Amino acid sequence: MTTPIPGLHAIIPAGGAGTRLWPLSRAARPKFLLDLTGTGRTLLQQTVDRLVPLVGVPGITVVAGVRHGAAVVAQLPELPPGAVVHEPSPRDSMPAIALAAAIIARGDPDAVVGSFAADHVVTGDALFADAIGQAVVAARNGDLCTIGITPTHPSVAYGYVEAGDALGLAGAPDAHRVVRFVEKPDAVTATKYVGSGCFWWNAGMFIARADVLLGHLAEHQPRMADGIRAIAEVWETGHRADVLEQVWPTLTKIAIDHALAEPVAAAGAMSVVPGEFGWTDIGDFAALDELLARYAGEGALRVLDGGDNVQAIDAGGLVIAHGDKVVTVIGIPDAVVIDTADALLVTTTGHAQRVRAAAERWRDQGRDDLL
Amino acid sequence: MTTPIPGLHAIIPAGGAGTRLWPLSRAARPKFLLDLTGTGRTLLQQTVDRLVPLVGVPGITVVAGVRHGAAVVAQLPELPPGAVVHEPSPRDSMPAIALAAAIIARGDPDAVVGSFAADHVVTGDALFADAIGQAVVAARNGDLCTIGITPTHPSVAYGYVEAGDALGLAGAPDAHRVVRFVEKPDAVTATKYVGSGCFWWNAGMFIARADVLLGHLAEHQPRMADGIRAIAEVWETGHRADVLEQVWPTLTKIAIDHALAEPVAAAGAMSVVPGEFGWTDIGDFAALDELLARYAGEGALRVLDGGDNVQAIDAGGLVIAHGDKVVTVIGIPDAVVIDTADALLVTTTGHAQRVRAAAERWRDQGRDDLL
């Protein structure tokens, strides 16, 4: 059993609704609300399950998007009231994380906060706990710290963190100074990165003392910092709703990566701890197929639902269907077949990155009901 | 306007239920009951529409399979009672055609009967009428006559008829003696056949005087001939049901091709009239895709239902879906996507011939409900 890390709080932004797993994920039912691994637990539930041993149940704060609040609360009955912060509208991750950090800091001025996406898959809990433990040491030392995922291949689907010198911190032997963050590279660059041994995948996990995080915010996004402070001050009062309604829409819509991680790294105040644990953001159906391959074995058709109802003849890939419907796939070795009540997607893992464009085309045709 | 050909009767066996267009066609809803061309008329209705100008409404006899009788009658309200003969159980095409011929012969001893499949597509009515007219001349001359389709390509999906000398019949200038029937050839053989100019596709159309046809039956299938005669004798009496029930199950289950066409050709009593009209038996989804290409143009996705609900990104082929469901196909240039309420098929036109095996696998798994 892992012992909770004193003073550590976990923030889980659960508001995004991408279209890369459309039509499986929808705006009203994004992937963190789905069980994508066939374990019986949704990605959000798995995220909480993974973090509770490190922060305890009282250490969890989920920031739920406006369309998902009720579903988030329903999926996490173990959390006390107040553990779910409801954002009035989507403003990307920075306002959500900052608000949660400000609320946590009012209750625990010495808190260290870690932000973790609600829709990633992690395997290897002990390795995860070790990395977080080292990151907390770096955070206590004043850094904004991120976890860098050891690349298993030269992925072009992820951004990278370039590591510099080791910090030489007691209790954080693997922590390094961050040189820079880089966006998704091309294949040649990715191969160079992975070969160098100095680049890790950016998994969007950030750990810092709450006061440090909010200090960086005041420096790089001063207007947002003012707004967050105003909201947090009245959070436990009857003015919460009024102030939220007034201030929240004025906050800049920006991700923490761009708002803080990049400028703080440029200023030399960012560190990275490499994580050897398994990780994926399930960024498209090819990634989901790869994830499920760990259960099903190579070459097989991965089936997330109704396995007896799927028949493959010289076919492989991923089939997701529901209910009693049978699916037959013939002669497509890398098929992706996603069947839902109102939308059917047929493609291959090689074209998985184009699913977003397909969803957007439906939107362009006025079919918002499908998103 | 075509004038009906005196004494010609059309027999339309409508009993088969193949699995090559599964899951679109089902045992209870075979392809002749479906509108596969988007014209608003089913293949059975189109078959009747094509033959009525040649034989008149009273000249149509449909032999309906036991599971399809009600649907056949419902689709053909223009036919008088008695025009639909209901077989008690499927015995392939020979007993069905022989019974219809025997019933017709009792009413018109000089009748010429022509047998035409209920689920083929013909284009070019004038050319069709001309070929049938010549075939009737050959039939009046005592031949069992077939229509040979002029091959458009060296198909391996069809059987072939090899033609010998021209008959030199007045009124049937294109009629030739049949040398032999050959089963579906391999690609090399098919190319040789088509290059020779002496081979036509066997479209399963047979025209003969009813007494000639029944005479050949008596010679090659004497027990069946006895049984058919026994049934026909009581057809208009109160004993029909009893005799049918007693005799029908004893009749050999055999196609007219094997029961009559092959032995009669071997005996030199078979002729063939080439047909220049367009013809397909829609033997698989590749053939359906090709058929619909005439309407939709090359390279496009052919959509049989809900065109606005289908989106293709670098994709082509065939999509059949129903209702309001949207279908998105990405990156598969020759896709076949057949979506029904209880079964979804995903394959490519190149694998269309394997659909039958897929349907049979479901049967092997005890899923007769899907067939």
Contacts between the chains, C-beta under 8 A, distances in Angstrom:
chain1	res1	chain2	res2	distance
A	23	B	328	7.8
A	311	B	358	6.3
A	311	B	361	5.8
A	311	B	362	6.8
A	313	B	351	8.0
A	313	B	354	6.1
A	313	B	357	6.7
A	313	B	358	5.8
A	313	B	361	7.6
A	314	B	351	7.6
A	314	B	354	8.0
A	321	B	344	6.9
A	324	B	342	6.9
A	325	B	341	7.7
A	325	B	342	5.8
A	325	B	343	6.7
A	325	B	344	6.2
A	326	B	342	6.8
A	326	B	343	4.9
A	326	B	344	7.2
A	326	B	362	6.8
A	326	B	367	7.0
A	326	B	370	6.2
A	327	B	343	7.7
A	327	B	344	4.7
A	327	B	345	8.0
A	327	B	346	7.1
A	328	B	23	7.8
A	328	B	343	7.1
A	328	B	344	7.1
A	328	B	345	4.9
A	328	B	346	7.1
A	328	B	347	7.7
A	328	B	358	4.7
A	328	B	362	7.6
A	329	B	346	4.8
A	329	B	347	6.9
A	330	B	345	7.5
A	330	B	346	7.5
A	330	B	347	3.8
A	330	B	348	7.8
A	330	B	351	4.7
A	330	B	354	5.2
A	330	B	355	6.9
A	330	B	358	5.9
A	331	B	347	5.5
A	331	B	348	5.7
A	331	B	350	6.7
A	331	B	351	3.4
A	331	B	354	6.8
A	332	B	332	7.2
A	332	B	346	6.7
A	332	B	347	6.8
A	332	B	348	6.6
A	335	B	346	6.3
A	337	B	344	7.3
A	337	B	346	5.2
A	339	B	339	7.6
A	339	B	344	5.7
A	341	B	325	7.7
A	342	B	324	6.8
A	342	B	325	5.8
A	342	B	326	6.8
A	343	B	325	6.7
A	343	B	326	4.9
A	343	B	327	7.7
A	343	B	328	7.1
A	344	B	321	7.0
A	344	B	325	6.2
A	344	B	326	7.2
A	344	B	327	4.7
A	344	B	328	7.1
A	344	B	337	7.3
A	344	B	339	5.7
A	344	B	344	7.3
A	345	B	327	8.0
A	345	B	328	4.9
A	345	B	330	7.5
A	346	B	327	7.1
A	346	B	328	7.1
A	346	B	329	4.8
A	346	B	330	7.5
A	346	B	332	6.7
A	346	B	335	6.3
A	346	B	337	5.3
A	346	B	346	5.5
A	347	B	328	7.7
A	347	B	329	6.9
A	347	B	330	3.8
A	347	B	331	5.5
A	347	B	332	6.9
A	348	B	330	7.8
A	348	B	331	5.7
A	348	B	332	6.6
A	350	B	331	6.7
A	351	B	313	8.0
A	351	B	314	7.5
A	351	B	330	4.8
A	351	B	331	3.4
A	354	B	313	6.1
A	354	B	314	8.0
A	354	B	330	5.2
A	354	B	331	6.8
A	355	B	330	6.9
A	357	B	313	6.7
A	358	B	311	6.3
A	358	B	313	5.8
A	358	B	328	4.7
A	358	B	330	5.9
A	361	B	311	5.9
A	361	B	313	7.6
A	362	B	311	6.8
A	362	B	326	6.8
A	362	B	328	7.6
A	367	B	326	7.1
A	370	B	326	6.1
